[in-house]
């Protein structure tokens, strides 16, 4: 099932979390996000789903961290395009 990403509906922390996940390539899972951004499980999961829909992280596979699918440069290009 392919999801469509609508930046206008993204969580207010989306950009900050996206940059954190890409910069810390191994951190694409809920627990570090919950601690770093002081958010709950549901919100961290929702943001990860938005990151997946945006093509920044891969899909969830059991309890493993999600694969980071883009570089910092690619992320900044995507963000610039979405914020137009």
TORVO-681759 format. One record per residue: residue number from 1; residue in three letters; chain; x, y, z of N, C-alpha, C, O, CB in turn. Coordinates in steps of 0.001 Angstrom, whole numbers. Glycine has a CB too. Example, Ala and Ser with C-alpha at 12.3 -4.5 7.8 and 13.67 -1.06 7.14 Angstrom:
<rs>
R   num   residuo   cadena       n_x       n_y       n_z      ca_x      ca_y      ca_z       c_x       c_y       c_z       o_x       o_y       o_z      cb_x      cb_y      cb_z
R     1       ALA        A     13190     -5690      7800     12300     -4500      7800     13200     -3300      7800     14236     -3319      8465     11308     -4473      9046
R     2       SER        A     12850     -2250      7080     13670     -1060      7140     12900        30      7870     13409      1138      8039     14084      -598      5725
</rs>
This chain:
<rs>
R   num   residuo   cadena       n_x       n_y       n_z      ca_x      ca_y      ca_z       c_x       c_y       c_z       o_x       o_y       o_z      cb_x      cb_y      cb_z
R     1       UNK        A       838     -1180         0         0         0         0       884      1246         0      1624      1479       956      -954        -3      1216
R     2       UNK        A       814      2026     -1037      1619      3231     -1139       869      4395      -515      -307      4626      -800      1975      3533     -2608
R     3       UNK        A      1575      5125       345       989      6266      1013      1394      7536       277      2470      7606      -317      1422      6322      2493
R     4       UNK        A       519      8537       324       867      9837      -222      1209     10744       938       583     10681      1996      -286     10428     -1084
R     5       UNK        A      2201     11586       734      2637     12487      1787      2146     13894      1519      2344     14434       431      4154     12471      1916
R     6       UNK        A      1505     14487      2517      1009     15861      2439      1727     16666      3515      1391     16582      4696      -561     15928      2620
R     7       UNK        A      2723     17451      3093      3542     18203      4041      2698     19151      4890      3026     19399      6050      4617     18989      3298
R     8       UNK        A      1625     19678      4329       784     20614      5084       111     19939      6276      -320     20618      7208      -277     21223      4170
R     9       UNK        A        17     18619      6257      -600     17868      7352       432     17250      8294        68     16533      9226     -1492     16779      6791
R    10       UNK        A      1705     17520      8059      2772     16921      8863      2763     17477     10286      2344     18608     10532      4139     17170      8209
R    11       UNK        A      3233     16654     11201      3368     17047     12601      4286     18268     12697      5220     18396     11907      3921     15870     13458
R    12       UNK        A      4034     19161     13649      4912     20329     13807      6388     19979     14045      7269     20787     13749      4419     21168     14953
R    13       UNK        A      6656     18809     14566      8041     18379     14791      8633     17625     13596      9778     17179     13661      8110     17500     16025
R    14       UNK        A      7877     17478     12516      8302     16655     11388      9706     17008     10892     10556     16127     10764      7314     16796     10255
R    15       UNK        A      9952     18285     10614     11234     18702     10040     12370     18410     11014     13403     17869     10620     11208     20204      9683
R    16       UNK        A     12183     18765     12276     13226     18539     13277     13516     17051     13457     14675     16650     13555     12818     19154     14614
R    17       UNK        A     12464     16236     13499     12644     14792     13650     13293     14208     12395     14169     13350     12497     11288     14099     13928
R    18       UNK        A     12876     14660     11224     13468     14165      9978     14967     14420      9958     15748     13534      9610     12803     14828      8760
R    19       UNK        A     15363     15616     10329     16801     15938     10354     17531     15087     11387     18631     14603     11121     17018     17435     10661
R    20       UNK        A     16938     14901     12550     17552     14081     13595     17751     12650     13118     18815     12064     13317     16694     14097     14863
R    21       UNK        A     16729     12093     12492     16789     10706     12028     17849     10541     10946     18611      9575     10968     15419     10255     11498
R    22       UNK        A     17904     11473     10001     18879     11369      8910     20296     11577      9443     21214     10861      9043     18566     12403      7799
R    23       UNK        A     20483     12538     10332     21824     12795     10878     22315     11638     11750     23513     11356     11793     21821     14090     11694
R    24       UNK        A     21391     10972     12443     21731      9855     13326     21202      8569     12692     20359      7879     13266     21137     10062     14768
R    25       UNK        A     21695      8270     11541     21222      7196     10658     20646      5970     11364     19791      5300     10786     22336      6758      9799
R    26       UNK        A     21060      5657     12544     20611      4445     13222     19445      4686     14172     19048      3765     14886     21751      3838     13980
R    27       UNK        A     18881      5899     14207     17891      6249     15211     16456      6292     14686     15620      6973     15280     18236      7565     15797
R    28       UNK        A     16149      5609     13622     14808      5693     13036     13838      4735     13719     13295      3823     13096     14865      5393     11538
R    29       UNK        A     13633      4964     15020     12645      4188     15751     12145      5022     16921     12757      6026     17284     13238      2835     16240
R    30       UNK        A     11049      4607     17500     10312      5417     18448     11006      5814     19726     10943      6984     20105      9135      4731     18794
R    31       UNK        A     11660      4905     20404     12191      5185     21731     13143      6384     21785     12962      7246     22645     12897      3977     22240
R    32       UNK        A     14147      6480     20907     15015      7665     20946     14252      8956     20650     14555     10008     21212     16153      7508     19949
R    33       UNK        A     13265      8863     19766     12464     10050     19445     11648     10493     20647     11537     11686     20929     11535      9772     18256
R    34       UNK        A     11084      9531     21348     10287      9841     22531     11138     10560     23571     10688     11537     24169      9683      8559     23129
R    35       UNK        A     12345     10094     23791     13235     10710     24782     13743     12068     24309     13665     13051     25046     14421      9788     25079
R    36       UNK        A     14260     12128     23093     14859     13358     22569     13844     14496     22473     14145     15629     22850     15470     13098     21199
R    37       UNK        A     12645     14200     21970     11655     15244     21711     10568     15319     22784      9637     16119     22685     11016     15012     20366
R    38       UNK        A     10699     14478     23808      9749     14448     24919      8304     14324     24415      7428     15122     24746      9900     15713     25779
R    39       UNK        A      8106     13290     23605      6779     13008     23049      6401     11574     23413      7249     10778     23815      6754     13220     21490
R    40       UNK        A      5147     11268     23267      4676      9931     23598      4821      8944     22448      5201      9298     21332      3242      9994     24024
R    41       UNK        A      4505      7701     22761      4605      6605     21801      3753      6855     20557      4221      6685     19432      4189      5297     22458
R    42       UNK        A      2511      7256     20765      1583      7444     19631      2101      8525     18686      2103      8347     17468       165      7821     20140
R    43       UNK        A      2539      9644     19255      3037     10730     18400      4310     10326     17669      4465     10637     16488      3295     11988     19232
R    44       UNK        A      5215      9644     18343      6451      9229     17669      6138      8258     16534      6748      8322     15467      7428      8578     18675
R    45       UNK        A      5200      7374     16766      4804      6429     15715      4168      7161     14530      4446      6840     13375      3823      5380     16278
R    46       UNK        A      3319      8140     14820      2670      8907     13753      3720      9656     12924      3627      9694     11697      1640      9905     14347
R    47       UNK        A      4707     10246     13582      5758     10959     12854      6573      9987     12006      6914     10303     10866      6680     11716     13832
R    48       UNK        A      6887      8815     12541      7615      7808     11757      6802      7379     10541      7366      7151      9471      7952      6581     12628
R    49       UNK        A      5493      7266     10691      4640      6919      9540      4664      8033      8502      4647      7763      7302      3185      6652      9997
R    50       UNK        A      4704      9285      8957      4811     10409      8023      6168     10389      7318      6252     10653      6118      4610     11752      8763
R    51       UNK        A      7221     10077      8062      8556      9974      7455      8594      8850      6416      9246      8974      5379      9630      9729      8545
R    52       UNK        A      7896      7767      6702      7816      6669      5734      7072      7113      4483      7522      6860      3365      7121      5444      6358
R    53       UNK        A      5937      7772      4667      5146      8243      3523      5937      9239      2673      5741      9330      1462      3838      8891      4007
R    54       UNK        A      6839      9991      3330      7657     10981      2628      8887     10370      1970      9618     11062      1261      8086     12064      3587
R    55       UNK        A      9122      9075      2198     10269      8408      1593     11580      8662      2309     12653      8486      1731     10400      8832       183
R    56       UNK        A     11497      9077      3571     12711      9362      4338     13187      8125      5078     14391      7902      5204     12467     10506      5328
R    57       UNK        A     12263      7325      5565     12599      6061      6223     11800      4933      5587     10773      5164      4949     12323      6136      7750
R    58       UNK        A     12281      3725      5770     11600      2550      5245     10445      2127      6136     10154      2757      7153     12578      1404      5087
R    59       UNK        A      9801      1056      5733      8661       569      6506      9113      -140      7776     10257      -577      7904      7810      -371      5658
R    60       UNK        A      8182      -235      8696      8461      -902      9962      8605     -2405      9745      7821     -3023      9025      7348      -610     10986
R    61       UNK        A      9621     -2977     10382      9848     -4422     10333     10001     -4893     11767     11062     -4756     12377     11114     -4793      9464
R    62       UNK        A      8919     -5450     12291      8886     -5896     13694      9330     -4783     14617      8834     -3661     14513      9777     -7131     13897
R    63       UNK        A     10243     -5065     15508     10701     -4074     16496     12048     -3468     16136     12711     -2878     16989     10790     -4711     17868
R    64       UNK        A     12454     -3606     14894     13756     -3102     14465     13640     -1632     14037     12576     -1182     13614     14318     -3964     13305
R    65       UNK        A     14759      -888     14154     14751       485     13645     14480       495     12147     14845      -435     11429     16090      1187     13950
R    66       UNK        A     13844      1546     11697     13559      1681     10263     14823      2108      9518     15652      2843     10055     12414      2708     10022
R    67       UNK        A     14958      1648      8301     16089      2047      7461     15922      3506      7044     14823      3936      6695     16205      1127      6209
R    68       UNK        A     17008      4257      7081     16996      5644      6613     17288      5604      5119     18296      5041      4692     18051      6543      7391
R    69       UNK        A     16408      6201      4330     16467      6056      2873     17073      7238      2129     17230      7177       910     15107      5822      2356
R    70       UNK        A     17415      8308      2830     17977      9449      2117     19126     10063      2899     19274      9844      4101     16900     10497      1852
R    71       UNK        A     19931     10833      2193     21053     11538      2804     20564     12897      3317     19430     13298      3055     22228     11714      1784
R    72       UNK        A     21415     13581      4034     21070     14916      4530     20796     15878      3370     19888     16706      3450     22203     15467      5419
R    73       UNK        A     21576     15770      2303     21386     16640      1142     20040     16363       473     19316     17291       113     22532     16447       131
R    74       UNK        A     19715     15093       312     18431     14726      -294     17265     15199       573     16249     15666        57     18351     13202      -504
R    75       UNK        A     17416     15076      1889     16365     15541      2793     16149     17042      2630     15009     17498      2538     16720     15207      4254
R    76       UNK        A     17219     17801      2595     17094     19259      2464     16444     19641      1135     15692     20614      1075     18474     19929      2584
R    77       UNK        A     16723     18888        71     16078     19133     -1215     14576     18884     -1118     13776     19675     -1616     16696     18244     -2307
R    78       UNK        A     14196     17771      -467     12788     17444      -294     12091     18517       529     11002     18964       172     12630     16073       372
R    79       UNK        A     12710     18931      1626     12107     19944      2498     11909     21258      1755     10869     21900      1901     12979     20171      3740
R    80       UNK        A     12894     21663       961     12783     22903       195     11614     22820      -793     10869     23784      -972     14102     23195      -556
R    81       UNK        A     11469     21664     -1425     10380     21493     -2377      9019     21504     -1690      8080     22125     -2187     10561     20198     -3146
R    82       UNK        A      8906     20824      -556      7632     20772       176      7240     22119       731      6050     22422       819      7712     19771      1304
R    83       UNK        A      8209     22941      1109      7915     24207      1758      7641     25327       766      7428     26469      1174      9053     24593      2653
R    84       UNK        A      7642     25026      -521      7341     26034     -1555      5893     26448     -1478      5448     27286     -2262      7658     25496     -2962
</rs>
